[in-house]
């Protein structure tokens, strides 16, 4: 056989091999495109980069990090305009429900679009159940189901380090309520400088959802009750309350002489109007679900009933609230932003931009905003109309909006800040400079949040693979470098269970650092996604 014939045959065999590979689907495919939203602060970017490297090493995939300012990231989540986001949740009250009911179908803070009728039933049963054992069993089963379905993949339970000027005393750090709470704080000169970390995105109490805004709101507003420095509830705008024998009716006596910063009296009607605003579907309050136990509230919020059916009214100057079911944490809800009062006349006169500027807010709390340089700083000064002003020591609080932790640390070193968060990588540096580092849990669970409407993220094998590929122990030790704990479940330690800590009673619900299984699941999930897209 001639060399020419052999060459032709060889070329023909190569052609047939390439064609065969193409027709059998073995040609090289473009990898699935996966992106993760992150805040643009240096600490957030470092955390995102660490996860990105774990996925690169353990799954062999590239995940693109999209970094945005804090408010822009929140808006993307609200709009469900993301695939995956690194986010977190902290407790609004002292009960596991504060974590679990976030993921009810259609919930205002359920950005994942997760919907499971069985999960909804468990949560709703827990809300109605008066037997403590049965109630806790519903909550345990709900968390287990949530972790099986995995609309989120918990990564860590946050512990925080901070440092303060030795002359600063009375600052309360905690997991529930305003943090830091400056109600009892004092410092020579009584002018405090701190770092908010970013611009507060929303200071309308009925609309706010984020921790920065709530920190400011807790300083400038006061609910019926507030958290004391020991974590127990103490009177605020109310001096007392009575509860019916069945736990379904609360009657609050309002504080005489309490005033708004414009001199108007704070009345029960201000609280009624606030709750009506939260219930009104036109308000679109993302936190409306937190008040669904109030009689008629949910039906009104879902557009199924008139406002006149709301179980809240004013009788003889007192606020009366009726509940569908007795709930053990209702008084703590009266300290939460969504239930804080709203002056009807002022709101109606400033509705278009209520809460957007210092002059577009009224204040009934310890301090009021006197300067708001957006994206730069926010200044609060003592509210001379506040009922307890004589016991408020700080005359002025300046909150800077600095996303870069190195900048805030240097400002603290230079005596330009009076307290500061300490990044784990700076622990030794602070100690070497002679500072005392203080530690506390802020009660937050940080997790990957998946958009289940996304064609890739709706695949449960892909989500599980992304979770399994994370080494949470290494992440806490080497990236966070503080006392944060690997999260192998969603509800944080410290919340009450049946007889002790809920987390200790339930135990771990996730597997960590399962590289081999992660690769297997990702490969299977990728095939399923490609098939779904092709179909």
LINMOZI-V185121 format. One record per pair of residues at least 24 apart in sequence whose ideal C-beta (glycine too) atoms are under 8 Angstrom apart, sorted by sequence separation. I is the first residue (numbers start at 1). GAP is how many residues later the second one is. If there is no record, write none. Layout:
# LINMOZI-V185121
<<I	GAP> <I	GAP>>
This chain:
# LINMOZI-V185121
<<87	24> <168	24> <376	24> <377	24> <488	24> <367	25> <376	25> <85	26> <97	26> <100	26> <101	26> <119	26> <366	26> <375	26> <486	26> <34	27> <36	27> <38	27> <40	27> <118	27> <119	27> <280	27> <294	27> <295	27> <367	27> <34	28> <35	28> <36	28> <38	28> <39	28> <40	28> <224	28> <279	28> <294	28> <295	28> <32	29> <34	29> <35	29> <36	29> <37	29> <38	29> <39	29> <40	29> <41	29> <82	29> <97	29> <116	29> <237	29> <294	29> <295	29> <31	30> <34	30> <35	30> <36	30> <37	30> <38	30> <39	30> <40	30> <97	30> <119	30> <293	30> <294	30> <367	30> <31	31> <33	31> <35	31> <37	31> <39	31> <80	31> <276	31> <279	31> <293	31> <114	32> <179	32> <293	32> <78	33> <80	33> <116	33> <39	34> <77	34> <237	34> <276	34> <293	34> <38	35> <51	35> <114	35> <180	35> <275	35> <37	36> <178	36> <179	36> <276	36> <114	37> <178	37> <181	37> <182	37> <275	37> <293	37> <48	38> <37	39> <47	39> <100	39> <112	39> <473	39> <474	39> <37	40> <112	40> <178	40> <272	40> <447	40> <472	40> <473	40> <177	41> <178	41> <271	41> <272	41> <446	41> <471	41> <472	41> <44	42> <97	42> <100	42> <272	42> <291	42> <445	42> <470	42> <471	42> <96	43> <100	43> <103	43> <183	43> <290	43> <439	43> <447	43> <467	43> <468	43> <470	43> <99	44> <439	44> <468	44> <37	45> <184	45> <269	45> <445	45> <468	45> <469	45> <100	46> <181	46> <183	46> <268	46> <275	46> <290	46> <445	46> <468	46> <469	46> <35	47> <36	47> <37	47> <38	47> <96	47> <224	47> <267	47> <272	47> <291	47> <445	47> <468	47> <35	48> <36	48> <37	48> <38	48> <103	48> <181	48> <271	48> <290	48> <291	48> <444	48> <34	49> <35	49> <36	49> <37	49> <103	49> <177	49> <178	49> <268	49> <287	49> <443	49> <468	49> <469	49> <34	50> <36	50> <177	50> <267	50> <268	50> <287	50> <288	50> <468	50> <176	51> <268	51> <287	51> <441	51> <443	51> <467	51> <441	52> <466	52> <174	53> <285	53> <441	53> <465	53> <468	53> <469	53> <177	54> <427	54> <464	54> <465	54> <176	55> <424	55> <427	55> <424	56> <425	56> <465	56> <466	56> <172	57> <174	57> <424	57> <464	57> <465	57> <423	58> <424	58> <170	59> <462	59> <278	60> <461	60> <462	60> <465	60> <278	61> <461	61> <464	61> <254	63> <461	63> <462	63> <251	64> <254	64> <274	64> <275	64> <461	64> <462	64> <253	65> <254	65> <274	65> <277	65> <460	65> <252	66> <274	66> <459	66> <251	67> <252	67> <274	67> <461	67> <462	67> <206	68> <251	68> <252	68> <271	68> <273	68> <274	68> <86	69> <205	69> <251	69> <252	69> <273	69> <459	69> <88	70> <250	70> <251	70> <271	70> <273	70> <277	70> <459	70> <206	71> <249	71> <250	71> <270	71> <273	71> <206	72> <249	72> <270	72> <249	73> <250	73> <270	73> <456	73> <459	73> <248	74> <249	74> <270	74> <273	74> <455	74> <248	75> <266	75> <269	75> <207	76> <247	76> <248	76> <206	77> <207	77> <209	77> <248	77> <455	77> <207	78> <209	78> <248	78> <455	78> <206	79> <207	79> <208	79> <247	79> <264	79> <246	80> <247	80> <250	80> <206	81> <238	81> <250	81> <262	81> <264	81> <94	82> <252	82> <264	82> <93	83> <260	83> <91	84> <92	84> <262	84> <90	85> <91	85> <260	86> <241	90> <224	95> <238	96> <233	98> <236	98> <264	98> <266	98> <233	99> <236	99> <109	100> <262	100> <108	101> <233	101> <261	101> <233	102> <260	102> <261	102> <260	103> <261	103> <51	104> <237	104> <260	104> <227	105> <259	105> <225	106> <258	106> <225	107> <261	107> <227	108> <225	109> <226	109> <224	110> <225	110> <223	111> <224	111> <223	112> <223	113> <224	115> <221	116> <223	116> <130	117> <223	117> <222	118> <223	118> <218	119> <221	119> <217	120> <221	120> <90	121> <261	122> <263	122> <214	123> <217	123> <213	124> <261	124> <260	125> <259	126> <70	127> <71	127> <74	127> <237	127> <259	127> <70	128> <71	128> <259	128> <69	129> <70	129> <208	129> <258	129> <69	130> <71	130> <257	130> <70	131> <206	131> <205	132> <206	132> <255	132> <205	133> <74	135> <205	135> <74	136> <206	136> <205	137> <70	140> <220	141> <70	142> <221	142> <222	142> <220	143> <221	143> <222	143> <221	144> <222	144> <220	145> <219	146> <220	146> <218	147> <219	147> <220	147> <207	148> <219	148> <220	148> <220	149> <204	150> <205	150> <204	151> <203	152> <202	153> <203	153> <216	153> <41	156> <176	156> <41	157> <177	158> <203	158> <39	159> <220	160> <219	161> <216	162> <220	163> <216	164> <222	164> <127	165> <127	166> <199	175> <108	176> <199	176> <108	177> <109	177> <108	178> <109	178> <200	178> <219	178> <108	179> <108	180> <109	180> <108	181> <107	182> <196	182> <183	183> <216	183> <104	185> <101	188> <101	189> <130	195> <128	196> <130	196> <128	197> <92	198> <127	198> <127	200> <192	202> <199	202> <190	203> <191	203> <194	203> <196	203> <198	203> <190	204> <191	204> <192	204> <194	204> <195	204> <196	204> <197	204> <190	205> <191	205> <192	205> <193	205> <194	205> <195	205> <196	205> <197	205> <198	205> <190	206> <191	206> <192	206> <194	206> <195	206> <197	206> <186	207> <187	207> <191	207> <193	207> <195	207> <78	208> <185	208> <186	208> <183	209> <184	209> <185	209> <182	212> <195	213> <182	215> <195	216> <195	222> <170	223> <193	223> <194	223> <193	224> <194	224> <193	225> <194	225> <195	225> <192	226> <194	226> <195	226> <192	227> <98	231> <187	231> <97	232> <95	233> <95	234> <94	235> <93	236> <94	238> <93	239> <180	239> <93	240> <92	241> <93	243> <92	244> <171	248> <163	249> <165	250> <168	250> <168	251> <165	253> <164	254> <165	254> <164	255> <163	256> <164	256> <162	257> <163	257> <162	258> <162	259> <163	259> <161	260> <162	260> <160	261> <161	261> <161	262> <161	263> <179	263> <173	265> <175	265> <161	266> <174	266> <175	266> <163	267> <173	267> <175	267> <176	267> <174	268> <175	268> <173	269> <174	269> <175	269> <166	270> <163	272> <163	273> <163	274> <164	274> <162	275> <163	275> <161	276> <162	276> <161	277> <162	277> <161	278> <162	278> <160	279> <159	280> <160	280> <159	281> <160	281> <159	282> <160	282> <158	283> <159	283> <157	284> <158	284> <158	285> <158	286> <157	287> <158	287> <157	288> <158	288> <156	289> <157	289> <156	290> <154	291> <155	291> <154	292> <155	292> <154	293> <155	293> <153	294> <152	295> <153	295> <152	296> <152	297> <153	297> <151	298> <152	298> <151	299> <150	300> <151	301> <150	310> <153	310> <149	311> <151	312> <150	313> <153	313> <150	314> <153	314> <155	315> <156	316> <150	317> <153	317> <155	317> <175	317> <156	319> <175	319> <155	320> <156	320> <161	321> <160	322> <161	322> <159	323> <156	324> <159	324> <159	325> <158	326> <159	326> <157	327> <156	328> <157	328> <156	329> <157	329> <156	330> <157	330> <155	331> <156	331> <155	332> <70	333> <154	333> <69	334> <154	334> <154	335> <157	335> <154	336> <157	336> <112	337> <111	338> <112	338> <113	338> <114	338> <152	338> <112	339> <113	339> <111	340> <112	340> <113	340> <147	342> <147	343> <146	344> <99	346> <143	346> <143	347> <143	348> <90	352> <91	352> <90	353> <90	354> <89	355> <90	355> <88	356> <89	356> <154	356> <88	357> <153	357> <88	358> <89	358> <87	359> <88	359> <86	360> <87	360> <42	361> <86	361> <136	361> <41	362> <42	362> <43	362> <86	362> <87	362> <136	362> <144	362> <147	362> <40	363> <41	363> <42	363> <85	363> <86	363> <139	363> <143	363> <147	363> <39	364> <41	364> <42	364> <84	364> <85	364> <84	365> <133	365> <140	365> <144	365> <84	366> <132	366> <136	366> <140	366> <143	366> <83	367> <84	367> <83	368> <82	369> <136	369> <80	371> <83	371> <77	372> <80	373> <83	373> <84	373> <83	374> <43	380> <84	382> <100	390> <99	391> <100	391> <99	392> <99	393> <96	395> <99	396> <51	397> <98	397> <96	399> <95	400> <96	400> <91	401> <94	401> <95	401> <96	401> <90	402> <94	402> <91	404> <59	406> <96	406> <59	407> <59	410> <55	411> <58	411> <36	412> <58	413> <55	414> <54	415> <54	416> <54	417> <51	419> <54	421> <34	422> <33	423> <32	424> <51	424> <50	425> <50	428> <50	429> <32	430> <47	432> <46	433> <47	433> <58	457> <59	459> <60	459> <58	460> <59	460> <58	461> <61	461> <59	463> <32	494> <32	497> <29	501>>
